[in-house]
Amino acid sequence: MLDQMTLYPIADDVLLAPGGKVVVRTYGVAAADAPVAYRTWVTGLRDQPRYWHWGRFEEAVGGHRQVLEWLTGRGPAPFPEGRLVPS
């Protein structure tokens, strides 16, 4: 299945924090003949990855910026709140 999916990188950022680095990665992913789904993943945050879903490219770009603002204390958490990913 993964070999039939295409990733479209949108933005990658690395933030340095006292506990280590936090990686924020936004991308589009699509399977053959399916619409592109947009995701923002945050790893290195309290040892629990978080992710957000976006409906369109423009929302993904703005959402990535909102996640960065939230992580740096310059804005509220993006809505919908990032979901914890089970380990």
N, C-alpha and C positions, 0 to 999 in steps of 0.2 A: 504494500500500500504506500509506504513512504517513497518508494522509487517512482510512483505515479503522481507525487505531489510536487508542486513548484513553490519555492519560497521567494518572496519579493521583499528584500530588505528596505526599510523606510528610514529608521534612525537607530543608532547605537550610542549610548553614553555610559561612561564609567565615572562614578563618584567615589572619592576617597573619604572614608569615615573612620572614626577612632577604632571601631571593631573590625575594620577591613574594607574591602571595596564592595560597592553595590553596582550591579550592572542593570541598565535599563535598555531593553531591546524591543523595537516595534517592527513588525513585519506583516506582510500579507501572505496568506497561504491558500493555495487552490489545488484541488484535484482536477483531473481531466473532466472537461465539460461541466464544471461547477463554478459558481461565483466565488470571487476572492473573499476570504474572511480575514479580518484584521485583528491582530492581537498585540498587546504590550505585556511583556514579561519583566518582572523585577526579581533578581536573584541576589543573595547575599544580605537580605533584610531579615534580621532576627531568625536566620536559618530556615525561613519558610518562604518559598517563592510565592509571589502574588501575580495575578494576571487580570487584564481587562479585555473585554471584547469591544470592537468598534464596528459600526455598520458600513462606513464609507471611508475612502482614503483621507478625505479632509478631516473627519472625526479622529482618525488614527493619528494624524500629524498633531492636531490640537491636543488630543489625549496624551500623547507622549510628552508634550510640553507641560501639561497639567501635572503629570506624574513627577516630572523633574521639579516643578515648583513645590509640590507637596513634600517631596523628599528633602528639599533644601529649606523648608520652613517658610516659604514665600506664598503659600496658598493652601487651600483645603484639599482633602483627599478627593480625587476624581470620583464622579458618580457614573455608573454604579460602583460602589466600593469594591476594591480588588478582592477577588476570591482567593482563599487559601487553597493551595493545591495539596491533596493528600500525598504523603510520602509512600 
